[in-house]
Amino acid sequence: MARYLVERTFPDGLGIPANAEGSATCMGVVDGNSAFGVTWVHSYVQEDKRKTYCVYDGPDPEAIRNAAERNGLPVDRITKVAVLDPYFHR
């Protein structure tokens, strides 16, 4: 499975509350991804909440885009990435 960095822009800011409603929203994304063999690993959110950088595992960029569309999420760019662990070189 390949790893991808997905950049997204939310013009009005990402509005996921830190409560049961927010948890349900996130789990809905996880469920929607599963139909395409895509796994949401984690995300980074800019302070103004208008841009996110999400790490996903999936078979290919097309699957990532299809999952995003199903979940109603924007996609600015998908970049295939690899992990660089700084402690590996010790």
N, C-alpha and C positions, 0 to 999 in steps of 0.2 A: 504494500500500500504506500502510495506517495504522500508527501506532506506538502501543504500549500499555505501561503499567506494570502488572506483575502482582505482587501482594503474596501471599506464602505464609507459613504458619506451620508449623514443624516442632517439635512439642512436645519431642521427644528430641534435637533439634539435627540439622542437615544433616551427614551423614557421607560426604562425598566425599573420599577420600584423594588426596593429591598424588602419584600414581604411575600406572602403566599401567592399573590397575583403575579409578581415578577418571576417567582419560581415556576409557576404554571406556564408562563410565557416561554421561559427558557426550555422547559421540558417539551413544550410543543414543537420548538425548533429541533430538538434532539430527535423527537419522533418523526418529524417531517424529513429529516436527513436520512433516516434509516432506510427509506424506500429506495434511495440511490446509492447505498453503500458508503455513505459519508458520515464521518465522526467529527463533531466539534470538540477540539481539544481544550482551547481557552481563548480569551480575547483580551486585548488591551484597548482602553478607551481614553481618548484625549480628555483633558480636564474640562473643556467646554462641551463634551459629549457629542460633538458633531462628526467625529471621525473615529472609526474603530479599525483595528488590525487583528484579524481573527485567524487562528491557527486551526487548520482542518486536515484530517487524513481522508483520502478518497482515491478512487480509481483513476480519475482524470478531471481536468478543468470543466468539462461538459457536465459531469455529475455534480460538481460543486455549484455550477450555475443553475442547473435544474432544481437542486435542493433549495437554493436561495429563492428562486422564483416561486416554488411551492410555498415557502415560508413568508413570502412577501418582503424579502430583504433585498436592498440594493447591492450591486457589485460594481465597484469601480475598476478593480484590477485583481487578477489571480496570478500569483507567482509561485512556481514550484521552488521549494526550499529544502535545505538539509540542516540537521542539527550540528552545531559546532560547540563542543563541550570544552571549555578552557582547562578543565582538570584532566582531560584525556592526555594532554601533552606533558604531564609531570613525570 
